[in-house]
Amino acid sequence: TQVEKGGYKHFMAKEIAEQPVVLGDALRHYLKADHINLPEELDFSNIERLTLVACGTAFYACSVAKYWFESLAGLPCEIDVASEFRYREPPLPKNSFALFVSQSGETADTLAALRYCKGKVAHTVAVVNVPTSSIAREADLALPILAGIEVGVASTKAFSCQLLALAVMALKAGRDRGHLSAAQAAAHMDTLRALPGLMNAALATSDEIARLAAQLAEAQDILFLGRGAMYPLALEGALKLKEISYIHAEGYASGELKHGPIALIDRTVPVIVMAPHDRLFDKTVSNMQEVMARHGKVLLVTDAKGATTAAEGTWAHLRMPEVAEPFAPILYALPAQLLAYHTAIAKGTDVDQPRNLAKSVTVE
Ligand code: G6P
């Protein structure tokens, strides 16, 4: 199929902007009134463990999902990058599921990891964007993420749609295991259904982000901080930025700041803090203040409540709409992507075809 840019300068910009629509499609597919539309075989009731394996951005989607499966379903989760997992010879309980998340469904290491798990676990499950792909065909079950064709090398809409599919699975696991009441699950479904609308509001910060990006483009190193499920989102924000702007970026768990990266902080180092006003907000703010005390340039990405309490003294802040826990990472993916996109534009790099990177890595 020929896919076009439809008026956008880059596929990446188009794919970022499409997220409210494709997420809406995925929501309509997976949530039918109060019913979760997932195969019956995917019954988490007596499962001892969930293993999630992927590469790159898909791995960060798994890393976010670990927080969800643990908190919403009380299900022990193991996550690993496929290139490590496949050679570790990890023991796998028979009574477990193994999930392989891949946009292309062709990543060589992820496919090898899937082959390793076949026959060792109750079900292998593929979470893919390309339903005809090798990973989809070889897994016992394949779930589509419904993002539509993604052309930009740096994954954007596939990431948010992977998160959505994983969130819905975590809700099913929560119900199957009696960890969530019907009312709690319904409230979480409402949160998910509100996301496309909130994403439109997040996209409206694009011009503001472009202005900040002009300055971020001058940096040599940029840190991303987050706590809880926002920690893997910080990792994804750093990956996105380095992939397309070639600025060295690292994601860190806010609480780990004092165990190393704080040594790097000075006036030249922007620190992007991804922090909705949630249960852990105050802790993240105190980490942020440690950065400001050392003259680090803080960009706080938060909501109205967070901005009111903590924006003072920061270099800049961005306001996202409020989103109920624990699904904020799906929304905050958008400012992370826009920060990478606009910084790359400011640097004049090739956004859709970054040097040395491939859309799909089918060799080891
Ligand atoms: C490459 C791409 C990334 C992607 C990763 C995994 O590195 O550049 O955007 O996240 O592969 O690809 P997959 O198709 O398995 O999700």
Residues whose N, C-alpha, C, O or C-beta is under 5 A from the ligand:
A	BS01	G6P	C55 G56 T57 A58 V101 S102 Q103 S104 G105 T107 V153 A154 S155 A358 K359 S360 V361
